[in-house]
Amino acid sequence: MSGISTHILDTSLGRPATSIEVTLHRKTDDGTWQQLGLQQTDNDGRCREMLPENISLDPGEYRLHFETAPYHCAQGVTALYPFIEIPFMVREGDAHLHIPLLLTANGYTTYRGS
């Protein structure tokens, strides 16, 4: 598999965060952001392939945007972050990047997954 994937775990509940809208963007040469993909997390909290099949994983600056406010609202929780953006670099030779998000109402953590 090549491309970009993510998953979200709600660490305050100890379970996957489902139905969160996630968009993938790549920074263009003129400094603007181009949207490449749009998905919702599945029942396992995953977006297994954010990069559409017709777009190659080229080196550059990317970001994932997680629309977290509707998720927290559905949980009946007032959250600090209405959305979360994670910028990251794709380097020459990267075949696949997995960018997980560990989420709570008042904080988040991310790392390079496998």
C-alpha positions as CSV (number, residue, x, y, z in Angstrom):
1,M,0.0,0.0,0.0
2,S,1.3,3.5,-0.8
3,G,-0.1,6.8,0.3
4,I,-1.3,8.4,3.5
5,S,-3.5,6.8,6.2
6,T,-4.7,7.9,9.7
7,H,-6.7,6.7,12.6
8,I,-8.2,8.5,15.6
9,L,-8.4,7.1,19.1
10,D,-10.5,8.9,21.7
11,T,-8.2,8.2,24.7
12,S,-10.7,9.6,27.2
13,L,-13.3,6.9,26.2
14,G,-10.8,4.3,25.2
15,R,-12.2,3.6,21.8
16,P,-11.9,4.7,18.1
17,A,-13.4,8.0,17.2
18,T,-15.9,7.4,14.4
19,S,-17.5,9.6,11.8
20,I,-14.9,12.4,12.0
21,E,-14.4,14.3,8.7
22,V,-10.7,14.3,7.6
23,T,-9.3,16.2,4.7
24,L,-5.8,15.9,3.2
25,H,-4.1,18.9,1.6
26,R,-0.7,19.4,-0.1
27,K,1.1,22.7,-0.2
28,T,1.5,24.0,-3.7
29,D,4.5,25.9,-5.2
30,D,2.7,29.2,-4.7
31,G,2.2,28.5,-0.9
32,T,-1.5,27.7,-1.1
33,W,-3.1,24.5,0.0
34,Q,-4.7,22.1,-2.5
35,Q,-7.3,19.6,-1.1
36,L,-6.5,16.1,-2.3
37,G,-8.8,13.9,-0.3
38,L,-11.9,13.9,2.0
39,Q,-13.1,11.0,4.1
40,Q,-14.8,10.2,7.4
41,T,-13.3,7.8,9.9
42,D,-14.9,4.4,9.8
43,N,-16.1,2.2,12.7
44,D,-12.5,1.5,13.6
45,G,-11.6,5.2,13.6
46,R,-9.6,4.8,10.4
47,C,-9.2,6.4,7.0
48,R,-7.2,3.7,5.3
49,E,-6.2,5.7,2.2
50,M,-6.5,9.5,2.2
51,L,-4.6,9.9,-1.1
52,P,-6.8,9.2,-4.2
53,E,-5.5,6.5,-6.6
54,N,-4.9,8.9,-9.4
55,I,-2.5,11.1,-7.3
56,S,1.0,10.1,-6.5
57,L,2.7,10.5,-3.1
58,D,5.2,13.2,-4.1
59,P,7.7,14.8,-1.7
60,G,6.5,18.0,-0.1
61,E,4.5,19.5,2.7
62,Y,1.1,18.0,3.5
63,R,-1.5,18.4,6.3
64,L,-4.4,16.5,7.7
65,H,-7.4,18.5,8.9
66,F,-9.6,16.8,11.5
67,E,-13.1,18.4,12.0
68,T,-13.5,17.4,15.7
69,A,-16.2,19.8,16.9
70,P,-19.2,17.7,15.6
71,Y,-17.7,14.5,17.2
72,H,-17.3,16.1,20.6
73,C,-20.7,17.7,20.4
74,A,-22.2,14.2,19.6
75,Q,-20.4,12.9,22.7
76,G,-22.0,15.7,24.8
77,V,-18.6,17.2,25.5
78,T,-17.4,20.8,25.3
79,A,-14.1,20.7,23.6
80,L,-11.2,23.1,23.4
81,Y,-10.2,22.4,19.8
82,P,-13.0,22.7,17.2
83,F,-10.5,21.2,14.6
84,I,-7.0,19.9,14.6
85,E,-4.5,20.2,11.8
86,I,-1.4,18.1,11.6
87,P,1.3,19.3,9.1
88,F,3.9,16.8,8.0
89,M,6.6,16.3,5.4
90,V,6.8,13.6,2.7
91,R,10.3,12.9,1.8
92,E,11.9,11.2,-1.3
93,G,11.5,7.5,-0.8
94,D,8.5,7.6,1.5
95,A,6.0,5.0,0.2
96,H,3.4,5.2,2.9
97,L,2.8,7.5,5.9
98,H,0.5,6.7,8.8
99,I,-0.4,9.7,10.9
100,P,-2.4,8.7,14.0
101,L,-4.3,11.1,16.3
102,L,-4.9,10.5,20.0
103,L,-7.8,12.7,20.9
104,T,-9.4,14.1,24.1
105,A,-11.7,17.1,24.5
106,N,-8.8,19.2,25.8
107,G,-5.8,17.8,24.1
108,Y,-4.3,15.7,21.4
109,T,-1.1,13.8,20.5
110,T,0.2,12.6,17.2
111,Y,3.2,10.6,16.0
112,R,4.5,8.7,12.9
113,G,2.8,5.4,12.9
114,S,3.5,2.2,11.0
